[in-house]
Amino acid sequence: MTSKKLLVSLVAVLAVVISLIANVSAFTYAQITDVEVNGVEMLDSLNNEISTPVAVFAGQTIPVRVIFDVKENAKDVRVKAWIAGESETASVSERFDALGNNTYTKVISVKVPSNLKELDETLELHVVVENRNDGTGDEKDIPLTLERESYIIEILDASMPGEISAGDVLIVDVVLKNRGRQFAEDTFATVSIPALGIEDRAFFDSLASIDEPFSKDSFTAEDNTLADGERLNKESDGERILSLRIPSNAPAGLYAVEIKAYNDDSETTVTKKLVIRGAEANTIVEAPVNSKSFGTNEKGEYSLVLVNSGNQVRVFQLVIESQSDLSIDVSDPIVALPAGTSKTVTLTASASKAGTYNFAVNVHSGAELIKRESFTANVEGSGAVTTASPAVLLTIVLAVIFVVLLIVLIVLLTRKPEKSEELGESYY
């Protein structure tokens, strides 16, 4: 009997020794005395972890206050915290030297996951006090309940090109996902370029919080609902194609494209950048000869070549600027050019007085000035017109032929194949 009591005593003493060794091993230079998550204390008076989880919301950044006692001096101490399984995204305090027999407190911000497959999950927040030389001083695991906000719509993706020409159609592929706990009723998405005043909209219907298949019980799901009214056969995400016709006279530049998802309960917006190549890049205006000499009361003819190397029909208006003593006639003051075509406009100048006259032609497309081409008319006295030498005439003819051939080459190189009309409406 005595030997049994002695054996029990030895076992008890051994257990105490092992416990003390474990405590000494765990408590080298620091001991965590309290952890507060969102202002809630998670350790009791005996330094035991409280089992009741703290509720936090997906995507939230939570403040974590760690209070710990330092037994002996330690260098490069820091506090570190992360959601279990995501140590690569741990939040860490700055390093500091800790002095023995002092209590320290550090507050760090921890970002909790935003993507939950379920409506809520139970996670652990791992908190550590460590230093570079001695490793871990103390650590605690804090239980968390991570749940979704009630109403959250996320623009999961918005695919679009980064560059487009004026007159083309911008296609935006929009994917929405319901990240909330509740149904996202009657959800819409819009794509707009505010600077141009254009917008398109698509209807996403209602998005479930999680994907819901049809009920297996046909008697309780005749109208796609369960007996308690919960809807079935709904998905948590949806995709729509939206399109914007860029005005053909849109100035070149960098524009903001706004993608917005909304319903009666929530709204979210994503902004992307779009480079628009202006209409002027699709138009070539050339004059083979800008200066001519002719006599009074005679006519001098000039040519102005317009080339539309874009993929849309363009309409041009020619506006003349001239001196009062010089008369200018334009063969085609308004020119409509199909895509990939050119036209030569004839300008006829005449004056009753000798002199040097300057005039210009302003080529407009809508409210936009495409180019201003300047000309000179040298009007000489009656009968004083000098006949140009054959060499000069040959040079002029060759110059005209060269310019015409160059323009034809540009048209052939830049002309794009006919594109079928792209839908301007959204489809579901």
C-alpha positions in Angstrom: 0.0 0.0 0.0 2.8 2.3 0.9 4.6 1.5 -2.3 1.5 2.4 -4.3 1.2 5.8 -2.6 4.9 6.4 -3.2 4.4 5.6 -6.9 1.4 8.0 -7.2 3.4 10.7 -5.5 6.4 10.2 -7.9 4.0 10.4 -10.9 2.5 13.6 -9.6 5.8 15.2 -9.0 7.0 14.1 -12.5 3.9 15.7 -14.1 4.6 18.9 -12.2 8.2 19.0 -13.4 7.2 18.3 -17.0 4.6 21.1 -16.7 7.2 23.5 -15.3 9.7 22.5 -18.0 7.1 23.1 -20.7 6.2 26.5 -19.2 9.8 27.5 -19.0 10.3 26.4 -22.6 7.2 28.3 -23.7 8.0 31.4 -21.6 11.6 32.4 -22.3 11.6 36.2 -22.5 7.9 37.2 -23.1 4.4 36.1 -22.1 1.2 37.3 -23.8 -1.2 38.4 -21.0 -4.1 39.6 -23.2 -5.3 39.9 -26.8 -8.0 42.2 -27.9 -9.8 41.8 -31.3 -12.1 44.7 -32.3 -11.9 45.8 -28.6 -13.0 42.3 -27.2 -10.6 40.7 -24.7 -9.9 37.1 -25.7 -7.9 35.9 -22.6 -9.4 35.3 -19.2 -7.8 36.2 -15.8 -5.8 32.9 -15.8 -4.4 33.7 -19.3 -6.5 31.0 -20.8 -7.8 31.5 -24.3 -11.6 32.2 -24.5 -13.4 29.7 -26.7 -16.2 32.1 -27.8 -15.2 33.4 -31.3 -15.2 37.1 -32.2 -17.4 37.8 -35.2 -15.7 39.7 -38.0 -16.8 40.5 -41.6 -15.2 39.4 -44.8 -12.8 41.9 -46.3 -12.6 43.9 -43.0 -9.4 45.1 -41.5 -9.5 44.4 -37.8 -7.4 46.0 -35.0 -5.5 43.5 -32.9 -4.0 44.7 -29.6 -1.4 42.4 -28.0 -0.4 42.9 -24.4 2.6 41.0 -23.1 5.1 40.9 -20.2 8.8 40.8 -20.9 10.9 38.9 -18.4 14.4 39.7 -19.6 16.0 42.0 -22.2 15.5 41.1 -25.8 16.5 42.7 -29.1 14.5 43.1 -32.3 11.2 42.0 -30.8 8.1 42.2 -32.9 4.4 41.2 -32.8 3.0 39.2 -35.7 -0.5 38.0 -36.4 -2.2 36.2 -39.3 -5.3 34.2 -40.2 -4.4 30.5 -39.9 -3.3 29.2 -43.3 -2.4 32.6 -44.6 1.0 33.3 -43.0 2.3 34.9 -46.2 -0.1 37.8 -45.6 0.8 38.2 -41.9 0.7 41.7 -40.3 3.8 42.6 -38.4 4.7 45.4 -36.0 8.0 47.3 -36.2 11.0 45.8 -34.4 12.0 47.2 -31.0 14.2 46.4 -28.1 12.2 45.1 -25.1 13.5 45.6 -21.5 13.0 43.0 -18.8 10.3 43.4 -16.1 8.1 45.6 -18.3 4.7 45.3 -19.9 4.3 46.2 -23.6 1.3 46.7 -25.9 1.3 46.7 -29.6 -1.6 47.3 -32.0 -1.5 45.8 -35.5 -4.1 45.7 -38.3 -5.0 42.4 -39.8 -6.8 42.0 -43.1 -9.3 39.2 -43.1 -10.2 37.2 -46.2 -12.9 38.7 -48.5 -13.7 35.6 -50.5 -15.9 33.2 -48.7 -17.4 30.1 -50.4 -19.9 29.8 -47.6 -22.0 32.4 -45.8 -19.7 32.1 -42.7 -16.6 30.2 -41.6 -14.7 29.6 -38.3 -11.1 30.6 -38.5 -8.2 31.1 -36.1 -6.1 34.2 -35.6 -2.6 33.3 -34.7 -0.7 35.8 -32.6 3.1 35.6 -31.9 5.6 37.6 -30.0 9.1 36.8 -31.4 12.6 38.1 -31.9 15.4 37.5 -34.2 17.7 35.7 -31.8 15.6 33.7 -29.4 12.6 32.9 -31.8 9.1 32.7 -30.4 8.6 34.2 -27.0 4.8 33.3 -26.7 1.9 32.7 -29.0 -1.9 32.4 -28.9 -4.7 31.2 -31.2 -7.8 33.3 -31.1 -11.1 31.9 -32.6 -12.9 34.0 -35.1 -16.2 33.7 -36.9 -15.8 35.2 -40.4 -19.1 36.1 -42.0 -20.3 38.0 -45.1 -21.8 41.4 -45.1 -25.5 41.3 -46.0 -25.3 43.2 -49.3 -22.1 43.2 -51.3 -21.8 43.2 -55.1 -18.3 42.7 -56.6 -17.2 43.5 -60.1 -15.3 40.3 -60.5 -14.0 41.2 -64.0 -14.4 43.9 -66.7 -12.4 43.0 -69.8 -11.9 45.6 -72.5 -9.2 46.8 -74.8 -6.9 49.5 -73.7 -6.9 51.4 -77.0 -9.5 52.1 -79.7 -10.1 54.4 -82.7 -12.8 57.0 -82.8 -15.9 55.6 -84.6 -15.3 52.1 -83.4 -17.3 50.1 -80.9 -15.9 49.4 -77.4 -16.8 46.0 -76.1 -16.7 45.4 -72.3 -17.2 41.9 -70.8 -18.6 42.4 -67.3 -18.7 39.7 -64.6 -20.5 40.3 -61.3 -20.5 38.2 -58.2 -22.7 38.4 -55.1 -20.4 38.5 -52.0 -23.2 39.2 -49.6 -25.4 36.9 -47.4 -28.6 38.0 -49.0 -30.0 37.8 -52.5 -28.8 40.7 -54.8 -32.2 41.6 -56.2 -32.7 43.2 -59.6 -29.0 43.9 -60.2 -27.8 46.2 -63.1 -24.5 47.0 -64.6 -23.6 50.1 -66.6 -20.5 51.1 -68.6 -20.0 54.7 -69.4 -17.5 57.3 -70.6 -18.6 60.5 -68.8 -16.4 62.8 -70.8 -18.2 61.7 -74.0 -21.7 61.3 -72.5 -22.2 57.7 -73.7 -23.5 54.8 -71.6 -24.8 51.2 -71.9 -26.7 49.2 -69.3 -27.3 45.5 -68.8 -29.7 43.6 -66.4 -28.3 40.8 -64.3 -31.6 39.8 -62.7 -31.1 38.5 -59.1 -27.8 36.9 -57.9 -27.8 34.3 -55.1 -25.4 34.4 -52.2 -24.2 30.9 -53.1 -25.0 28.8 -56.2 -28.4 27.1 -55.6 -29.5 24.0 -57.7 -33.1 23.0 -58.2 -34.7 21.1 -55.3 -34.8 17.3 -55.8 -38.3 17.3 -54.4 -40.5 18.4 -57.3 -43.6 18.7 -55.0 -42.0 21.4 -53.0 -40.3 23.2 -55.9 -43.0 23.6 -58.5 -42.4 27.4 -58.6 -38.6 27.0 -58.0 -39.0 27.7 -54.3 -38.9 25.7 -51.2 -41.7 25.5 -48.7 -40.0 28.3 -46.6 -39.8 30.6 -49.7 -36.1 30.2 -50.5 -35.4 30.5 -54.2 -33.6 27.8 -56.1 -31.8 27.5 -59.4 -29.9 30.8 -58.9 -26.2 31.5 -59.4 -24.0 33.8 -57.4 -22.4 35.3 -60.5 -23.3 36.5 -64.0 -21.8 37.7 -67.2 -23.0 40.3 -69.7 -21.5 42.0 -72.8 -21.9 45.8 -73.0 -20.9 48.0 -75.9 -20.2 51.7 -76.5 -20.1 53.4 -79.9 -17.2 55.9 -79.7 -18.2 59.1 -81.6 -16.3 59.5 -84.8 -15.4 63.0 -83.9 -14.1 62.1 -80.4 -10.8 64.0 -79.7 -7.8 61.8 -79.2 -6.8 61.3 -75.6 -7.0 59.3 -72.4 -10.5 58.7 -71.1 -11.9 57.2 -67.9 -14.3 54.2 -68.4 -16.7 53.7 -65.4 -18.1 50.2 -64.8 -20.8 50.3 -62.1 -22.9 47.5 -60.6 -25.9 48.4 -58.4 -29.3 47.5 -57.0 -31.5 48.9 -54.3 -29.1 47.7 -51.5 -25.6 48.2 -52.7 -23.4 49.8 -55.4 -19.8 49.4 -56.5 -17.8 51.2 -59.2 -14.5 50.3 -61.0 -12.7 52.8 -63.2 -10.4 51.8 -66.2 -8.4 53.8 -68.6 -9.0 53.9 -72.4 -6.9 55.5 -75.1 -8.9 56.8 -78.0 -7.1 57.5 -81.3 -8.7 60.7 -82.6 -10.4 61.0 -86.0 -7.6 63.2 -87.2 -5.4 60.1 -87.4 -7.8 58.7 -90.0 -7.7 61.8 -92.3 -5.0 63.0 -94.7 -5.2 66.5 -96.3 -2.5 67.3 -98.9 -2.0 70.1 -101.5 0.5 69.2 -104.4 1.1 72.8 -105.1 0.6 75.7 -102.7 1.7 78.7 -104.8 0.8 79.7 -108.4 1.2 82.7 -110.7 -1.4 83.9 -113.2 -2.6 87.2 -114.7 -5.3 89.6 -113.6 -8.8 88.4 -114.6 -7.5 85.0 -115.2 -8.0 81.9 -113.1 -5.5 79.9 -111.1 -6.4 76.4 -110.1 -5.2 74.6 -107.0 -5.8 71.0 -105.9 -6.6 69.8 -102.4 -6.6 66.0 -101.9 -8.6 64.5 -99.0 -8.0 60.9 -97.9 -10.1 58.9 -95.4 -7.9 56.0 -94.3 -10.3 55.1 -91.4 -13.1 52.6 -91.3 -16.1 55.0 -91.1 -17.7 57.3 -93.5 -16.6 60.9 -92.9 -18.1 64.2 -94.0 -15.9 67.3 -94.4 -16.7 70.9 -94.8 -14.2 73.3 -96.6 -14.2 76.9 -95.3 -12.2 79.5 -97.2 -10.2 82.4 -95.6 -9.2 85.0 -98.3 -8.5 88.7 -98.8 -11.4 90.8 -100.2 -9.7 91.4 -103.6 -9.2 87.7 -104.2 -12.1 85.5 -105.3 -12.0 81.8 -104.4 -14.4 79.1 -105.8 -14.5 75.6 -104.4 -15.7 72.7 -106.6 -16.9 70.7 -103.5 -17.4 72.7 -100.4 -18.9 69.6 -98.6 -17.3 66.2 -99.2 -18.5 62.8 -98.0 -15.8 60.2 -98.1 -16.5 56.5 -97.6 -13.9 54.5 -95.6 -10.6 54.0 -97.5 -11.3 56.5 -100.3 -10.0 59.8 -101.5 -11.2 62.9 -103.4 -9.5 65.8 -105.1 -11.2 69.2 -104.6 -10.4 72.0 -107.1 -9.9 75.6 -105.8 -10.2 78.4 -108.4 -8.7 81.8 -107.6 -9.0 85.0 -109.5 -8.3 88.7 -108.9 -8.8 92.0 -110.9 -5.7 93.6 -109.4 -2.1 92.6 -109.5 -0.4 91.6 -106.3 0.5 88.7 -104.0 -2.5 87.2 -102.2 -2.6 84.6 -99.4 -5.6 82.4 -98.6 -6.3 79.3 -96.7 -8.7 76.4 -96.6 -10.0 75.1 -93.2 -11.1 71.4 -93.4 -13.7 70.6 -90.7 -15.4 67.4 -89.7 -18.3 68.3 -87.5 -17.0 70.8 -84.9 -13.4 69.6 -85.3 -10.8 71.3 -87.4 -8.9 68.6 -89.2 -6.3 70.8 -91.0 -5.7 74.3 -92.2 -3.9 74.4 -95.6 -2.4 77.7 -96.8 -1.9 78.9 -100.4 -0.4 81.9 -102.2 -1.6 83.5 -105.5 0.9 85.7 -107.4 -1.4 87.8 -109.6 0.6 89.7 -112.3 -0.5 92.6 -114.5 -2.5 92.1 -117.7 -0.4 90.3 -120.4 2.5 90.0 -118.0 2.1 86.4 -117.2 5.4 84.6 -117.6 5.3 81.3 -119.3 7.0 78.7 -117.3 9.9 76.8 -118.9 9.4 73.2 -120.0 11.7 72.0 -117.1 9.5 73.8 -114.5 6.3 72.4 -116.0 7.8 68.9 -116.1 8.8 69.3 -112.4 5.3 70.3 -111.4 3.7 67.4 -113.4 6.1 64.9 -111.8 5.3 66.4 -108.3 1.6 66.0 -108.9 2.0 62.4 -110.1 4.2 61.6 -107.1 1.7 63.0 -104.6 -1.2 61.2 -106.2 0.7 57.9 -106.2 1.7 58.4 -102.6 -1.9 59.0 -101.6 -3.1 55.9 -103.4 -0.4 53.9 -101.6 -1.5 55.2 -98.2 -5.1 54.4 -98.9 -4.3 50.8 -100.0 -2.0 50.3 -96.9 -4.4 51.7 -94.3 -7.7 50.5 -95.7 -9.2 47.9 -93.3 -11.6 45.0 -94.4 -15.3 45.7 -94.0 -16.4 44.9 -90.5 -19.9 43.6 -89.9 -22.1 45.9 -87.9 -21.5 45.2 -84.2 -24.4 45.0 -81.9 -25.0 48.3 -80.0 -27.3 46.7 -77.5 -26.5 44.5 -74.5 -27.6 40.9 -74.5 -28.1 38.6 -71.6 
